[in-house]
Amino acid sequence: MPDIRPENTDQKTVRILGIETSCDETAAAVVENGKNIHSNIIASQVDLHAQYGGVFPEVASREHIRVIYAVVEQSLKQAHLDLKELDAIAVTRGPGLAGSLVVGLNMAKALSLASKIPLIGINHIEGHLYSAWLNTEDGQKVEEPPFPLVALIVSGGHSTLILMHDHLKYTRLGGTLDDAAGEAFDKVARLLNLSYPGGPSIQKASEKGNPLAFNFPRSRLEGSWDFSFSGLKTAVLRTVKEISADGSAIPVENLAASFQAAVVDALATKTFEAANEFHARDIIVAGGVSANRVLRNAFTSQKYFKVHIPPLTLCTDNAAMIAAAGYWRFLSGQRDGLEIDVLPNWPLT
């Protein structure tokens, strides 16, 4: 792969339109040079799916169809750019919900065909990685992470540890063997009769709870960089049943705080161990769960590693991160044809 750093390329200004529809967010954004956000439009479906206690795939895809044109149009309008002024269109191919991914990819294909602008398919996890390179939406510059680094991607569908050697060069160290961290938050929230999505509701409940009230298990998985949260979820369920059998009131705040502490401990400990093992002084934490206050504090309160966590608006699914990843793919020479299809289970490495 050629040296793709901007100073080693002839084109100094590259504007990418990003499109993201991997789950229940319909998003479009325009990003310049992989850093500067000109627009970042997100149409959330959280309220729509709350009644189901989780994302309902068919509802999600229909909602993407309903709003995607307006979202893309608004992103271009806010960026004060026409399609002809863009260099490429980056779109999420996977992983994600097949029906949702198809909507975004077909929109990107149509725009590419009509405008003759190159199309670039992006891995959703790679997008989360490159959210760490984005300046804030108000223009505040961020410090670029140096290589090598260890990245923890934590969201509703992913809990993945990655060793990033350089731009676009990765080794997957480990991932979840069962529930992703965000999925575990959602399931435990339902056990505690808390609202969807589980992450914010558990964080709010835990503010009045004692994280030491219950000694929930931390799955260490010695000799592996993988995670497992199914045993923790089962421990919470068993505790709720035992308390209910005694006729006692469920201590929701203490259960939420203790569960949250166990998840954060497992994620942080494993990430620090990996960074130390691979001599990485810098860590990226990204994905929807990285918005959790306790998790952020666990990483930023230590002094041994430099931790890069995107602002809250860039933690959850968004198209700016897809455009940012698209920039580096564009510099590498990647150009995809209109025949590409969605990859719902697409691994990063």
N, C-alpha and C positions, 0 to 999 in steps of 0.2 A: 504494500500500500504506500502511495506517495506521501511525502510530508504535507499534511493538509492544513497546517497552521496558516492563518490569514496573511501573515507577513511573507509567506512563501507562495502566494497566489497573485495573479494579475488583477483579479477583480476585487476591489476593496469594499464595495457595498453590495450586499446580497439581501434581498427581501423575500421572505418565505411566507406564504399563506399556510397556516396549519389548520387541520380539521380533525376533531376528536369526537368519536361516538362509540367508544368501546363498551360502555355500560349505560348509565342513566343520565349522563351529562351531554348535552348537545353544545359543542364549543367550536369556535373559530377564532383565529388570531393572526395578526401580522407581526412578524419579528424581523428585525434587521441585524445582520451579522451574528445571529445566534445569541444576542444579548439584549438589544433594545426593543422593548415592547411598544408597538404603535397602537395595538388594539388587542383586547383579550375578552371576548364575549362568551358568556356561559349561560345557557338556559338549563336550570336545574329541574329535575323531576322528583326531588326528595318528597315533597308534599303529596305527589301523586302516588308514590309507592308506599308511603307510611301506613296506609290502610291495610296493606298486605304484610307488613312487618319485614319487608325486604323487596328487592327488585323483581318485578314481574316481567319476564323477557318480552312477551308479546306486546304488552302495554308500552314498554320502553321503545321498541322499534317503531311502533305507530307514532309515538310522540316525536321521535327523531324526524320522521318523515314530515310531520306537521310543521316543525319549526326550523328545519335546517337551512332552508333557503333564506329566511329572514335573518338568521344568525350570521351566515356568511356575508350577506349583504351589509349588515350592520358593522361587521368587523372591517370591511373594506371602506365603508363610509367614515368610520371613526379614525381609520389610518390615513384618510384623505388620499387614497390610492385607487387606481383602476387595475383590473386584472393584467392589462398589458404592461404595467409598471412592475410586476412581480417577476422573480427569477425562477420560482418553482412552487409547486403545491405539495406539501407534505401531509400525509394522511395516515391515521392509525390502521394497520392491517390486522393487528392482533397483539397479544391475546385479548380475549373479551367475549362478549355475547355475539354469536354469529349474526343474528338478526339486526343487532345494533350496528355492528361493524359494516355490514353491507350497505347501510344507508349512507354512512360517511364516505366509504370508498366509491360508491357510485356517483355521489355528488362531486368528489374530486376528479373522477374520470371524466365526467361531463364537462367540468370546467377546463380540464387539461385538453380535451378534444376540441372544444370550442375556441380556446385561446392559443393553442399550440405551445403551452407552457409545460415544461417537464413535470412529470409525476414521480413522487418518491414515497414508497411505502415505509412506514416507521413502526418499530416495535414499541408497544405502549410502555414497557418497563424501561426501555432506553430513553423514552421521553421523560419519565420521572427522574432519571439520572441527570439529564441535561437541564432540568429545572434549576439545578444548583449554579448554572452559568448565567442565568437570566438576571438582569438588573431589575430592581423593583419597578412597579408600574408607574411610580412617580419619578422615575429616573435616577434613583439612588444606585450607585455602582456597587457591585459585590466583588469580593476578592475571589479570583479564580482558583479553584482547587488544584494543587499540584499533584503529579503522579509519582509513584503509585499511590492509590487510595483504595479504601474499602468502603463500599456503599451498602447501606441497608435500605431496601425498598419494602415498605410496610403499608398495606392497604386492605381493602375488603377482600381482594382476591389473591394477594401476593404477600409473602414474607420471604424475601430473598436476600442472600448475602452475595455480593459480587466484588471481585478484585478487579479494579480498573487499572490497566497497565499504561494506557495512553488513550487518546481519543479513538473511540470505536473498537478498542481492543480489550476484551473482557475474559475473565475466567469465573465461571459460576462456582462459588464455594459451597453453597447449601441453600436450602429452602424449607418450606413447611412440608411435613410429612402427612398432614391432615388439614385441620382448619388453619386458614391464614389468621393473622392477628385481628384484622378488622372483622372477619367473619366470626371469630370467637367473641368479640365485643358485642356484635349483633345478637348472637345466640344467648349470651349471658344476660343481656338487657331484656330479652323476652322472658327469661326465667324470673327476673326480678320485676317484671311488669313495668319496665321502663320503655320509653318511646324509641322509635326508629328515626335515624340511625343510632346504633348502640354506642358508638364512641363518644359523641358529645353528651348523651344522656348519662352514661356511666361516669364520665368526668365530672359532670355537674353534681350527681348524687354523692360522689366520693369526697367532694369538698367538705362535707359535714361528717365524714366517716373516718375511722381509724384503720390505716393500712396494715397495722399489726394485729388487728382483731382476730383474723383467721390466718393460720399458717398453711396457705395453699401450696401445692407442689410446684417446683420449678424443674421442668424436664431438661436435664443437662446434656443427654445424648453424648456421652464422652467419646472422643475420637471422631466426632462428626461436627460439621458446621450447620447441620439441619436444626429445625425447630419442630416442636410438637405442642399443640395447645388442647388437644382433645381430652387428655387426662385432667388438665386444669378445669376445663368446662364440666367434666363429669364430677369433679370434686365439689364444684359450686352447686351442681344439681343435687348431689347427695346431701350436702349441708342444708340446703333449702328444705329437702324432704324430711330430714331429721328434726329440724326446728319446727316444721309444720306439724309433724306427728305429735310433738309435745304440746301443741295448741298455743305455742308462743308466737308473738308477732315477729315477722321477718325483719331482721336488721338490715334493710336495704343499703343504707349508707355505708355501713361497715363491710358488708359483702362486696359492694362495688369498689370500695377503696382497696380492699385486700386482693381482689381479683386483678384490678388495674396494676397494683404494685407487683404482682407475680408476673404479669405479661411484660411490663417494662423491665423488670430485673432480667428476665430471660433474654429479651432482645438486646439490651445494653451489654450485658456480660459477654454474650457470644460475639457481639460486634467488636468490643474492645479486645477480646482474646484474638480474634482474627487479624485485627489491625496490628497487634503486637507480633503475631506470628509471621506476618508478611512484611514487616518493617515499613508500615504505612503510618505516616505522622498525621494524615488527614483522613476524615471520615465524612461521607455524605449520608444524610438521613432524609428520605423523601417518601412520598406517597401519603394517602389520606390520613393514616394513623400518626404520621409525623406532626400533625396539628395538635396532638394530645399534649397538654401542658406538662404533665408529669414526665412523659417520655422526653420532651424537649429539655426539661430541666436536668434529667438524668445524664444527658449527653453534654450539655453546655456547662454544667456545674463542675465537671472534672477539668484538670489543667494539662493532662498529659498529651491529649490529642486535640488538633484543631478540627472543629466540627462545623460543617456547612449544612444548614437547614433552610430551605426556602421559606419565604414569608407565608402566612396562612393562606393567602389567596392563590398561591401556587402549589400548595401541598395536595389538594384534591385534584381530580381530573380536570385538565384544562388543555387548550390548544396551543398556548404559548410554548409549552414544553415540547410539543410535537414539532412545532416550527423550529425550535432551537436545535433539536436533534436533526431535523431536516437540513439545517444549515451545514452541519458537519458531514452529513451524508452527501449533500450537494458538492461540497469541496472535494470529497473523496472520488467524485465522478459517478456516483450512483444515479442512474436514470431508469425508471421502471416503465414498462409498456402497459397498454390498456388491458392486457390479458391477465394481469395479476388478480389474485382472488384473496379473500379474507383467510386468515389463519387463526382460528379461535384458541388454539393451544400452542401458539408459537413461542418457543423458548428463546431467550436472548442469546444464549450460547449453545 
